[in-house]
Amino acid sequence: MNIKLENNNEHNFLYNQFKNSPGKRKKGKPLLKKRRAEEKNKLKKVKNRIKKRISLINNLNLQNIQYKEQNIKLVIYKLIFIIYLLFLLFNKNKKMNNDVYNLLYDENIYDKQLNNIIKMKKVVYTVILGKYDKLKKIIKQEGWDYFAFVDPYDSQNKDTNWTILPITEEIKNLDIKTVKKQRFIKTHPHLFFQNYSLSIYIDATYSIIGDLNEFILRILTPNFNIYTLEHPDRSNLYQEIEEVVYERKEKRSKANYIKEKYLSENIPKETGLIESCIMIRRHNEKECIDIMEQWWNEIKDNSHRDQLSFNYVLWKMKKRIKYIAKKIQKNYFSVNIYHLFYRVYKDNH
């Protein structure tokens, strides 16, 4: 049967309705697949976020538990320590408890220890070679002898209370510079003061202002034979090498040689650094003699700047010394600032 349409508009209308009818929509399946894939991805992301949050919560709980355990342990240790102290204080019958009680309460224990220090044979010494420095007047203290190695002799040193020791011909004839002769005496108290059990070397830039017996009582321990000052500005040997060159206290060639030597032996930078203007030594002890002899060999063969080699020697020999706290040192020794300025001026002119 033939159907005639009145115009083309009606024909187009019917064709579009037929084309968009449900039975003919074949292009909808790819769209559904994309939507499902996107939904799956979203679900995965949500699951991952949930897992991360759960793991974070678990970690936090573990950390809190560990922190609480540590706090509990600290409290237990403190309680044990307090109980132990109470046990010592309230049980005076035992010998150990009596000793602790005496240290805490006996007013005479300090005097007893101080008297033991006074009875020791002790010496203070200094070395002045050339017209670079001058002796300072001292007030003699009980239990101490004071010696000064001075050359050339100066009549002004008579009224300083130091006992002047002449430089021996053996030292004068050493084929080394004057400054190294000074270092020889500085590093060899075991040769000059064999009858003394303790020595204090003091540089000419320092003065004694406090009770030396009290000073020794405060610092002396049975574990160390050498006591000195720690350098206030540096603890790095390589920095000190550069500093002495900058201040014109050593030649660049010699400084480079020492630096290369230390690098070849893999010396760590932070070996420590002394300030050797004050040294307290049990100088007749074998350990101290061995260190001093090795130190002198380094000074003799290399730089006269003894601070460059002392900590190297300690590191090489695997030895330890005790540093004197600056707060303690200031109570017993003072530095002459004007004297230091004069030294700096002389070094640079």
Sequence and secondary structure as in RCSB ss.txt:
>XXXX:A:sequence
MNIKLENNNEHNFLYNQFKNSPGKRKKGKPLLKKRRAEEKNKLKKVKNRIKKRISLINNLNLQNIQYKEQNIKLV
IYKLIFIIYLLFLLFNKNKKMNNDVYNLLYDENIYDKQLNNIIKMKKVVYTVILGKYDKLKKIIKQEGWDYFAFV
DPYDSQNKDTNWTILPITEEIKNLDIKTVKKQRFIKTHPHLFFQNYSLSIYIDATYSIIGDLNEFILRILTPNFN
IYTLEHPDRSNLYQEIEEVVYERKEKRSKANYIKEKYLSENIPKETGLIESCIMIRRHNEKECIDIMEQWWNEIK
DNSHRDQLSFNYVLWKMKKRIKYIAKKIQKNYFSVNIYHLFYRVYKDNH
>XXXX:A:secstr
     SSHHHHHHHHHHHHTSGGG  TTHHHHHHHHHHHHHHHHHHHHHHHHHHHHHHHHHHHHHHHHHHHHHHH
HHHHHHHHHHHHHHH  SSHHHHHHHHHHH TTHHHHHHHHHHHS EEEEEEEESSS         TTEEEEEEE
ES  GGGGGGS EEE   HHHHTSSS HHHHHHHHHH HHHH TT SEEEEE TTEEE S HHHHHHHH  TT S
EEEEE SS   HHHHHHHHHHTTSS HHHHHHHHHHHHHTT  S S  EEEEEEEE TTSHHHHHHHHHHHHHHH
HS S THHHHHHHHHHHT   EEE HHHHHHHEEE HHHHHHHHHHHT 
